[in-house]
Amino acid sequence: MEIALTKSTIRDWRVGDAPSLVRHANNRKIWINLRDAFPHPYATRDAEQWINTASSASPVTDFAIEVERAVGGAIGLRLREDVFRHSAEIGYWLGEEYWGRGVVTEAVAAMTEYAFSTFGLLRVYAGVFAWNPASMRCLEKAGYQLEGVMRKGAIKDGLTVDEYVYAIVR
Ligand SMILES: CC(C)(COP(=O)(O)OP(=O)(O)OC[C@H]1O[C@@H](n2cnc3c(N)ncnc32)[C@H](O)[C@@H]1OP(=O)(O)O)[C@@H](O)C(=O)NCCC(=O)NCCS
């Protein structure tokens, strides 16, 4: 899979992506906004494991965001099951040196379109920690709407935090 955008390319993970992945992912400012499954510190072995898992999944739902010819971040979908099978959760992060250029807004819009067209979904949603207005802004700019706030919905770094749920439906 490869989607060429104006600010980045969304594509499958490749074995050679590990060094660039580690360089960008090993950042507390990224970890603080993601699930605890995202390692910190982020080592080469974590990157290799991630690339291996993501590439061997069926269907593939996790992709690299390539910026300036190297991996600069990641974007993916968690397809829901059973009575929720028309939904997916979207997740993403970008290396700090690329923040504020509109890269993720464009990638989220493209990935959302991909989710609808490839998997026949009706709903894509994201949960954002209350302290992350930049991510909320990306979602809003990509057409998502705030549906509600899960008060004290998550615990991160020892703190309870409200989770803002954004979604787009078709
Ligand atoms: C959040 C993140 C994905 C944003 O990526 P990005 O490519 O910098 O985002 P964009 O440039 O497309 O858009 C960011 C928007 O947020 C705005 N923004 C940035 N910091 C902000 C703040 N503190 N308060 C309000 N808005 C803010 C920017 O101004 C921009 O909006 P604008 O275009 O209207 O000016 C990136 O910072 C990141 O990877 N953070 C760590 C991981 C993470 O949070 N992942 C998402 C988990 S839900």
PDBQT file of the ligand as one rigid body, heavy atoms in Angstrom, charges set to zero:
ROOT
HETATM    1  C1  LIG A 201      -0.456  15.598  17.736  1.00  0.00    +0.000 C 
HETATM    2  C2  LIG A 201       0.404  15.401  16.488  1.00  0.00    +0.000 C 
HETATM    3  C3  LIG A 201       0.010  14.110  15.834  1.00  0.00    +0.000 C 
HETATM    4  C4  LIG A 201       0.148  16.582  15.538  1.00  0.00    +0.000 C 
HETATM    5  O1  LIG A 201       0.852  16.378  14.321  1.00  0.00    +0.000 OA
HETATM    6  P1  LIG A 201       1.204  17.599  13.362  1.00  0.00    +0.000 P 
HETATM    7  O2  LIG A 201       1.606  17.086  12.025  1.00  0.00    +0.000 OA
HETATM    8  O3  LIG A 201       2.119  18.531  14.074  1.00  0.00    +0.000 OA
HETATM    9  O4  LIG A 201      -0.251  18.291  13.246  1.00  0.00    +0.000 OA
HETATM   10  P2  LIG A 201      -0.710  19.382  12.178  1.00  0.00    +0.000 P 
HETATM   11  O5  LIG A 201       0.439  20.266  11.867  1.00  0.00    +0.000 OA
HETATM   12  O6  LIG A 201      -1.397  18.683  11.052  1.00  0.00    +0.000 OA
HETATM   13  O7  LIG A 201      -1.841  20.157  12.997  1.00  0.00    +0.000 OA
HETATM   14  C5  LIG A 201      -1.639  20.551  14.331  1.00  0.00    +0.000 C 
HETATM   15  C6  LIG A 201      -2.646  21.621  14.686  1.00  0.00    +0.000 C 
HETATM   16  O8  LIG A 201      -2.676  21.745  16.100  1.00  0.00    +0.000 OA
HETATM   17  C7  LIG A 201      -2.423  23.086  16.439  1.00  0.00    +0.000 C 
HETATM   18  N1  LIG A 201      -1.756  23.089  17.727  1.00  0.00    +0.000 N 
HETATM   19  C8  LIG A 201      -0.500  22.734  18.025  1.00  0.00    +0.000 A 
HETATM   20  N2  LIG A 201      -0.272  22.877  19.352  1.00  0.00    +0.000 NA
HETATM   21  C9  LIG A 201      -1.441  23.320  19.882  1.00  0.00    +0.000 A 
HETATM   22  C10 LIG A 201      -1.849  23.664  21.188  1.00  0.00    +0.000 A 
HETATM   23  N3  LIG A 201      -1.031  23.563  22.229  1.00  0.00    +0.000 N 
HETATM   24  N4  LIG A 201      -3.132  24.082  21.370  1.00  0.00    +0.000 NA
HETATM   25  C11 LIG A 201      -3.998  24.169  20.340  1.00  0.00    +0.000 A 
HETATM   26  N5  LIG A 201      -3.650  23.860  19.061  1.00  0.00    +0.000 NA
HETATM   27  C12 LIG A 201      -2.383  23.454  18.856  1.00  0.00    +0.000 A 
HETATM   28  C13 LIG A 201      -1.569  23.606  15.324  1.00  0.00    +0.000 C 
HETATM   29  O9  LIG A 201      -1.577  25.016  15.291  1.00  0.00    +0.000 OA
HETATM   30  C14 LIG A 201      -2.292  22.982  14.131  1.00  0.00    +0.000 C 
HETATM   31  O10 LIG A 201      -3.508  23.611  13.861  1.00  0.00    +0.000 OA
HETATM   32  P3  LIG A 201      -3.647  24.784  12.735  1.00  0.00    +0.000 P 
HETATM   33  O11 LIG A 201      -3.249  24.181  11.438  1.00  0.00    +0.000 OA
HETATM   34  O12 LIG A 201      -5.084  25.158  12.813  1.00  0.00    +0.000 OA
HETATM   35  O13 LIG A 201      -2.716  25.882  13.126  1.00  0.00    +0.000 OA
HETATM   36  C15 LIG A 201       1.914  15.370  16.848  1.00  0.00    +0.000 C 
HETATM   37  O14 LIG A 201       2.205  16.494  17.593  1.00  0.00    +0.000 OA
HETATM   38  C16 LIG A 201       2.314  14.128  17.620  1.00  0.00    +0.000 C 
HETATM   39  O15 LIG A 201       2.706  13.134  17.043  1.00  0.00    +0.000 OA
HETATM   40  N6  LIG A 201       2.221  14.191  18.967  1.00  0.00    +0.000 N 
HETATM   41  C17 LIG A 201       2.598  13.075  19.825  1.00  0.00    +0.000 C 
HETATM   42  C18 LIG A 201       1.773  11.818  19.608  1.00  0.00    +0.000 C 
HETATM   43  C19 LIG A 201       0.285  12.084  19.624  1.00  0.00    +0.000 C 
HETATM   44  O16 LIG A 201      -0.191  12.992  20.282  1.00  0.00    +0.000 OA
HETATM   45  N7  LIG A 201      -0.485  11.264  18.873  1.00  0.00    +0.000 N 
HETATM   46  C20 LIG A 201      -1.944  11.360  18.860  1.00  0.00    +0.000 C 
HETATM   47  C21 LIG A 201      -2.532  10.630  20.003  1.00  0.00    +0.000 C 
HETATM   48  S1  LIG A 201      -4.321  10.869  20.059  1.00  0.00    +0.000 SA
ENDROOT
TORSDOF 0
